[in-house]
Amino acid sequence: MADIANRYPENVAGKFYVDNQCIDCDLCRETAPNNFKRNDDGGYSFVYKQPGSPEEEAQCKEAKEGCPVEAIGDNGDQG
């Protein structure tokens, strides 16, 4: 389960985030390409844009549910 205390600093503020358990499997970037990007230097994904539509919200939830190491959280800062 993702831990807000271990979220990557590149994550934009908001509901979804990626923490340091990410194994760079690419699933979230494939599932929600409008919301997740890769940190090429660190080899992990992060949320660069919070969902702006119901479709993006659904894609982020699907990415969270599909994450093999549960590195995506959805209880982050709502602001």
C-alpha positions in Angstrom: 0.0 0.0 0.0 1.3 3.4 -1.0 2.5 5.7 1.8 2.1 9.4 1.6 5.2 9.9 3.7 7.2 8.2 1.0 5.7 10.0 -2.0 8.1 11.3 -4.7 8.6 15.1 -4.6 7.8 15.4 -8.3 4.1 14.4 -7.7 1.9 17.4 -8.1 -0.3 18.3 -5.2 -3.7 16.5 -5.1 -5.4 13.2 -4.7 -3.1 10.8 -6.5 0.6 10.2 -5.9 3.3 7.6 -6.5 5.6 6.6 -3.6 9.1 5.1 -3.5 7.9 1.5 -4.0 7.5 2.1 -7.8 9.4 -0.4 -9.9 9.1 1.5 -13.2 6.9 -1.1 -14.8 5.1 1.4 -17.1 1.6 0.2 -16.3 0.4 3.6 -14.9 1.9 5.5 -17.9 0.2 3.2 -20.3 -3.1 3.3 -18.4 -3.3 7.0 -17.6 -0.7 8.7 -20.0 -2.3 12.2 -19.3 -1.5 11.9 -15.6 1.7 9.9 -15.1 5.2 10.5 -16.4 8.6 8.8 -15.9 11.5 10.3 -14.0 14.3 9.1 -16.4 17.1 9.7 -13.9 15.5 7.9 -11.0 13.6 5.2 -13.0 10.2 5.7 -11.5 6.8 7.2 -12.3 5.1 10.2 -10.8 1.8 12.1 -11.1 2.5 15.2 -13.2 -1.2 16.2 -13.6 -4.1 15.3 -11.4 -7.2 14.1 -13.2 -9.2 16.8 -14.8 -12.1 14.8 -16.1 -14.2 11.7 -15.1 -12.3 9.7 -17.7 -8.9 10.7 -16.3 -10.2 9.9 -12.8 -11.2 6.5 -13.9 -7.8 5.9 -15.6 -5.9 6.9 -12.5 -8.1 4.6 -10.4 -7.4 1.8 -12.9 -3.7 2.4 -12.7 -3.8 2.4 -8.9 -5.7 -0.9 -8.9 -3.4 -2.5 -11.4 -0.1 -1.4 -9.9 1.8 -4.6 -9.1 3.6 -3.1 -6.0 0.8 -0.8 -4.8 3.0 2.3 -5.2 0.1 4.5 -6.3 -1.9 6.2 -3.6 -5.2 8.2 -3.7 -5.3 9.7 -0.2 -2.8 12.5 -0.9 -3.3 16.2 -0.2 -6.6 17.3 -1.7 -5.3 20.8 -2.2 
